[in-house]
Amino acid sequence: MPRLFCIKPLSLLQEEASEEGEHTLKRSLGALNLITLGIGAIIGAGIFVLTGQAAALHAGPAVALSFVLAGITCTFAGLCYAEFASMIPIAGSAYTYGYATLGELVAWIIGWDLVLEYAFGAATVAAGWSGYFNSLLQQLHIYLPPRFTATPGTVLVFFHNQWIALASLPPGTSIAGLPQVTAIFNLVAVVAILVITAILVIGIKESANFNSAIVVVKLGIVGVFLVIGVYFLLHHPHLAWSNWHPYFPPPDGHGNFGLRGIATGAASIFFAYIGFDAVSTAAQEAKHPQKDMPRGILGSLVVCTLLYILVSTVLTGLVNYKLLNVADPVARGIDATGISWGSLLVKIGAVFGLATVMLVMLLGQSRVFFSMSRDGLLPEWASKIHPRFRTPWISTIIVGVIVAFLPGFLPVGRLAELVNIGTLLAFAIVCAGVWVLRVRHPHLERPFRTPMVPLVPILGIVTAVYLMLNLPLLTWTVMFCWLLIGLVIYFGYSTRHSKVRKLLDAEQGD
C-alpha cells in the first residue's frame, strides 16, 4: 500500500527542470507570453457562450456574482499554483505537483483527470468555434456544404438566408417549403483542431506568438462591446433597471436562481477559468519560471475575472436574462443596441477567441501526457521530443487527431460541465499539496510564497469542493467511470513501469 503513495523527490524534479539539449522542451516564453497564454484560454467560451447560459438557466442578473465567486475560488487556487510553478518549473501542472506531495496514485488520478479536462474541453470549444465560423461565413454570403458543418443527424434548415439547426428555430416557425438537409460530419471542427495541432507541433514560441496576436484582437472586440453597451445603458437606464430587476430571481426548487443560484452558476461557468491552470503546464518552456510563472498565472486570472464581471453585468442589462440561453448571447446583446455591424464584430471575436482556447487546451493536454510518460506511467512515445522543433510532437499529433474527431462525430452536449468537475478537482489537489509541502519541507526555497498558509489552501479546497457539489449527478457519474478506466491502466501498466518506484527499489537494494 505505501508504494501507491510513493513521492517523486523534489531533487529529481529540480534536476529535470534544469536539463537542456535537443531532448528537452525549449525555454522561450516570457512573462507576457504566459499572461497572454492564460488570457487566450480564459477569454473564449466563457464570455461568448457560457455567460448567457449561466444567466438564463442558473443565476439571472446575479451571474456577475457567480463570476465573483468563481474568481475568488480561482484566486485561492492560483496562489497555490504560483508557489508550485515557481518551485517546480516542470510541464505537467497539477499532476506534477500532486506527485511531489501526495504520492503517485493521487498524481495518476489528477493526471488522468486532466486528460479528460483538456481533451474534451478542446472538443467542446471546437464545436462552438465551428458554429460561430460557419455563421460568420454565411453572414458574408459564403456557404459551405451544410452536411459537413454539424454533427451527424443534426437537421439543418435554410432560414433567413442561413443554414441553422432545426432545433434552434423560434417556437412556432413554419418550415413548410424550406430546404432541409441532415448533417453527416462536422468537417469544420475537425479542420480547426488539426490546424491548431500543426501550429503546436511547429513550436511553442510560434504557438505563443500566434496566441498573443489573437489575444490583442479579441480583447479589442470585448472592449468595443463594453464601450457600446455601457454608452447605450447610460442613455437608456430604464432598460437596465427593468432587466436587472429582480436581481435574484425566485428559486426554482432545483438549485437555480435565488442565492443558491449564484453557486450553481459559478459551478456551471468554471469551464471558463481553466486557462490559468493550463499556463502552469508550460512551466518547462518559460525563460525565467521562478518569476514569470506567478506573473502569468495571477496576471491572466485578474484581467479575465474583471472582464467577465463587466461583460456579464452589461449583457444582462441589455437583454433580459430569460432570453440569453442562445449560442451567441454577446451578439444578441450588441444587437439590442441597434448597432447593425455589432453581430458581425462579435462573431469575428468569437472565431478568434475560441481558436486560442483550443490552442491552450491542446498545449496543456500534450504537456500532461509528456510529464506522465517521462515518469514511466504512460508509454515512452508520449515524451518523444522533435529534434528540430523541440516539442512533444508524437503526443501532440495523436492527441490532436483523437480530439479532432470528437466534435466531428459526437454531439458535445454537456461536456463543459464534465470539464468543470475535472478543473475543480485539480484545484483542490493543488491547494492540498501546498499545505502538505509546507508541513513536510518548511525550509525549501520558494521564489513565490502563497500567503496565509494554511488558510488560503483550506479556503481553496472548501470552495472547490462546494462548487463540485453544485454540479449535476451526471458529471460525477462520468468522472468516476473515467477514473475507473484510468485505474485499470494504472494497475495494469503504470505500476510496472514507474521510474520513481524503480528508483526506490534501487535505493532499498543498496
Secondary structure, DSSP 8 states (H G I E B T S, - for coil): -GGGG----HHHHHHHHT--STTS----B-HHHHHHHHHHHHSSHIIIIIHHHHIIIIIGGGHHHHHHHHHHHHHHHHHHHHHHHHH---TTTHHHHHHHHT-HHHHHHHHHHHHHHHHHHHHHHHHHHHHHHHHHHHHTT----GGGBS-TT-EEEEETTEEEEGGGS-TT---TT--EEE---BHHHHHHHHHHHHHHHH-HHHHHHHHHHHHHHHHHHHHHHHHHHHHHHHH-HHHHHHHSSSSS----SSS-SHHHHHHHHHHHTGGGGHHHHHHGGGGGGBSSHHHHHHHHHHHHHHHHHHHHHHHHHHHHHHS-GGG--SS-HHHHHHHTTT-TTHHHHHHHHHHHHHHHHHHHHHHHHHHHHHHHHHTTSS-GGGG---TTT-S-HHHHHHHHHHHHHHHHHS--TTHHHHHHHHHHHHHHHHHHHHHHHHHH-TTS--SS--SSTTHHHHHHHHHHHHHHHTS-HHHHHHHHHHHHHHHHHIIIIIHHH-HHHHHHHHHHH-
